[in-house]
């Protein structure tokens, strides 16, 4: 297995450079799509955001983040691709309530104060959840929310994996037939729930997002989770315990203890590493495959 961080960042650097060269002036968002236009829920999933500290992971051009800043949120938009960051900076650098940062997501979360809301439009499944979720466990305040969309079935009809492992998918540059291999964690809803629970989150809902066109097998899932607040400890009592009572019982809390795994930050990648030959047909193209696209 190649270094997935390096491979994915290199692909998104290429993607951003391609879009910079095209020079497209995309309009501001009118609606809000979690990957597939005209399908699934919209911005209402986030609830009221005015005054909240919000983090957009894999923010790309930054249109989603700018939309929330216009609604009164204090938004930080993070993307690990320097060219995607360049696109966003050229458009939104002076936007009130919006801070743009080119950084690794886990590194940013470890250094930042906890957020009220963290969301990702397809960006989260490009990162190893065993590395990102420990950082998110401390990066979302108690009572705060984590909301993300994730690929469930790709354009070839291949469904989610039954183990926590990355698999190759294809990112096609817009307006071309040029493909780049990326690595994604395309997992079943049960695996996502288990991972979230393991890192102190309660999964509140899973919503299917399917294309309105018949015959298109691509499908996404929208996950909403919450980091629960701590359960208050029992008040101390001066009364003696009854005979045979167990002593030394610890305080019970709603969240399990977490051990934060750290790893040095990933430097800006060079060209993607050569991949070993894969038997069988090439991986299918990700329809609407995105991390803050277009």
N, C-alpha and C positions, 0 to 999 in steps of 0.2 A: 504494500500500500504506500503510495507516495505521501509526501508531506501535504496534507489536504489544505492547510492554511496557505502555504505558498502557492499551490496550484490554483486555488480559488481566487486569491488576491491577484495573481497574475492575469487570470481570465477577466476579472473585473477592471483591471487597469487597461487591458486591451479594449474592453467594451467602452469604457469612458473616453478613451482616446478616439475611438471610432465615432462616438456621438459628438465629441468636440469638433472633429473634422467635418462632420455633416452640417453642423451649424444650425440645427433645427431650432426654431423658436416655438416651443410648445406652450399652449395656453395654460392658465392657472386651472386648478381642479375645480370643477363644478360639482361633481358627485364624489363619491369615495368608494373605490372598488378594492376588495381584498383579493387581488390577482385577476379575477375574471370580470370584465365589464358587464354591467347590466345583470349581475347575478349575485345572490347572497345578500347579507346585511351590509349596511353602510357605516357612516361615521357615528350613527346613534349608538353603536356598540360601546363606544368609548365613554358615553355619558357626558355630563357637564365637565368642561376642562378649564374653565376660567380660574386663574390663580394657581393651577396645579404645576408642579415640576414634572415635566414629561421628557422621556427619552425615546427617540426614534432610532432603532438599530438597523443598519443597512439602509441608510436614508437616500442614497443615490442622488438624483437631481434636487431633492429636497422639497418637492411640491406638497407632499403630505404634511411635513413639518411646518411649512409656511402657512398652510391652512389652519393648523391648530394655533400657531402664534397669533394669527389674525383673530382668533376667537378668545384671546386673552390668556393662553397658556404660556408658561416659560419653558421653551422647548430647546433641548440639545439634540442635534442631529449628528450621528456618528456613522462614518463609513471608512473602511480600511483602505479603499482605493484612492490614491492621490488624484487620479484623473476624474473620478466621480466627485471628489471633494472640490476639484477645480471648477467643474460645471456648476455645482451648487454655489460656490463662492462668487462666481461671476454674476449670478442672478440674485442671490439673497443675502449677500454679506452685510448689508446695512438694514436688514429687516428687524424691526423692533420685536423683542421677545424671542428671538431665534439666535442660537449660537451653533456654529458649524465646527465640527472637529474631525480631523482625519486621524483615526486611531483604531487599534484593535479593540473590539467590543469588551472582552473580558478585562483587559488592562484598564480601559476607561471606567468600568464599573467598580473595580477595586480602588480606584483613586477618588471617585466622586462621592458626594453625599447621596443618601438614598433618595430615590424618586417616588413620587406618588403614583405614576403610571409609566410603564414601559411597554411599547408596542413595536411590532415589526411586520411590515408587509412583505412576507416571504424571505426576509433576511436571516431569521434565526436558524432555519434548517441547513444553512451553509456552514455553520459552526458546530464543532463537536459538543453535544450537550453535556458530556461529562466534564468539559472544561468551562463552558459558558454558564451552566445552571448554578454551580457553586458561587460564581460571581454575582449572578442575579439574586441568589438567596439573600445576600447582604446589600444588593443594590436597589431592592424594592423595600420601601418602609413597611413596617407592620400595618396591615390594613390596606396596603397598596395593591395594585393590579398589574398583571402581565397578560398581554393580549397579542397573539401572533397567528398568522396564517402559514400553512405548510402544505407542500405538495403531498397528495395522497395517491393519485394514479396518474402516470405520465401519458404522453401522447400515443404510446404504443399499447396502452391498456395494462401496463405492469403496475400492480398495486403495491402497497407498503410492505416494508421488510418486517420480519418477525424477530429480528435481533437488532441491538443497538450498534449499527455499523454503517459507515458511509458507503454509498454506491455511486458509480459514474452516471452522470446525465450530460446532456449536450446543451450548451448555450449558443444560440445562433445570433450573429450580429445582425441588427435590423437592416433590412434592405439588401441583404447579401445571402449567399449560401455558405458562408464561412462559419464553421463550427469550432467550438472550443469545449474541451472536456472540463467539467466541474464536478465536485463531489458534494453530495447532499445526504442528510440523514432523513430518509423518507420512511417514517415509522407508523405503525398502527396507532390508533387512538389509545389503546390500552398501554402500549409502551410509553407514549407521551405522558399519560396519567401516572404511571409508575415512576417515571423520572421526576415529574413535578412533585409528587408526594415525597419522594426520597430527599428532595431539596427544600422541603418545607412549604410547598404551595398546595392549595386546594383547588382542584379543577372544578370549575363551576358549570361550564357548558362546552359542547363541541357541535359546531354547525357545519353541515356539508355545503360546499359551494361548487355547483355544477354548471357547465355552460348551457345556455338556452338552445344551442343548435343541436339537433338530433345527430347521433352518430359520433359525436366528439367524446372520447373517453376520458379526457383530462378532468381531474377533480382535485379540489383542495379541501382542507378542513380549517376552520377558524376556532382557535382554542382561547378560552377566557379563564384565567386563574387568579387567585388572590392569595397573598401572604397573610395568614390570620394574625390577629392581634394576640398578645400574650394573655393567658388566663390569669387573673389576679391571684396571688398566693393567699392561702387561708390566714386569717388574722391570728396572731400569736395569743396563747392563753396561759394564764398563770396557774391554771388548775393542774394538779398532778394527773398523769395518765392512769387509766384503770389498770388493775393487776393484769399481768401477762400481755400488756399492750406492746406492740413493736415500737422500738425507739429508733430515731435517726432517719425517719422517712423524709426524703427530699421534697422540695417544692415541685409541684406538677405544673408543667407549662404545655401550651398547645403545640409549640413547635419543637421538633426534635433538634438535638445538638448537631451542628454541622462543622465539618472540618474543611476549611477553605484550602483548596489546592491551588498553589500558585505555580506560575511558569514564567520564565523570562519573556518579555515582549518579543513578538515576531518581527524581524527587520523587514524593510521593504524588499519584496521578492525580486529575484532575477527571472529569467525566462522559466517557464514551467519545466519541471523535470520530465525526462523521457519516461513514458509509460510502457510497461511490459505489454506485449500483445494479448488481447482479450479474445478468447474463443467465441465463435458464434457471431451474430450480426452486431453492428455498432449500437450503442445505447440510443434510444429514441430521443428526438428533440423535445425539449421542455416547451410545451405550448404555454405561452404567457410566462415562461420561466423568468423569474425576476428577483431582483433585490433592490427595491427602490426604482424599478423601471418606470418610464422608458429612459 
